């Protein structure tokens, strides 16, 4: 069992959650239970699944949680695109969040591959 806080991918994912909360803070009140909530929950799900996976007893179980985190990252990526297209996010915020998401997904892919090779 490893401490999730020591994983660079978790640190990056946690920073993304904070950035998504900041980016959605000024979304219209009408989106509070819609896009705002969905983006925040999906973003938090990335780091939460990494953390939960860390306490699993096998590398295979951990990898399964990382796959779930990858799905959540793709979900956030879509919501970021949608928010930009709805004019809720400016282009630079969209680009920064998308770049962070792409890096997180690359890191997750690498960690999954390493777990599969070790297991």
Rosetta blueprint (number, residue, H / E / L):
1 X L
2 X L
3 X L
4 X H
5 X H
6 X H
7 X L
8 X H
9 X H
10 X H
11 X H
12 X H
13 X H
14 X H
15 X H
16 X H
17 X H
18 X H
19 X H
20 X H
21 X H
22 X H
23 X H
24 X H
25 X L
26 X L
27 X L
28 X L
29 X H
30 X H
31 X H
32 X L
33 X L
34 X L
35 X H
36 X H
37 X H
38 X H
39 X H
40 X H
41 X H
42 X H
43 X H
44 X H
45 X H
46 X H
47 X H
48 X H
49 X H
50 X H
51 X H
52 X H
53 X H
54 X H
55 X L
56 X L
57 X L
58 X L
59 X H
60 X H
61 X H
62 X H
63 X H
64 X H
65 X H
66 X H
67 X H
68 X H
69 X H
70 X H
71 X H
72 X H
73 X H
74 X H
75 X H
76 X H
77 X H
78 X H
79 X H
80 X H
81 X H
82 X H
83 X H
84 X H
85 X H
86 X L
87 X L
88 X L
89 X L
90 X L
91 X H
92 X H
93 X H
94 X H
95 X H
96 X H
97 X H
98 X H
99 X H
100 X H
101 X H
102 X H
103 X H
104 X H
105 X H
106 X H
107 X H
108 X H
109 X H
110 X H
111 X H
112 X H
113 X H
114 X H
115 X H
116 X H
117 X H
118 X H
119 X L
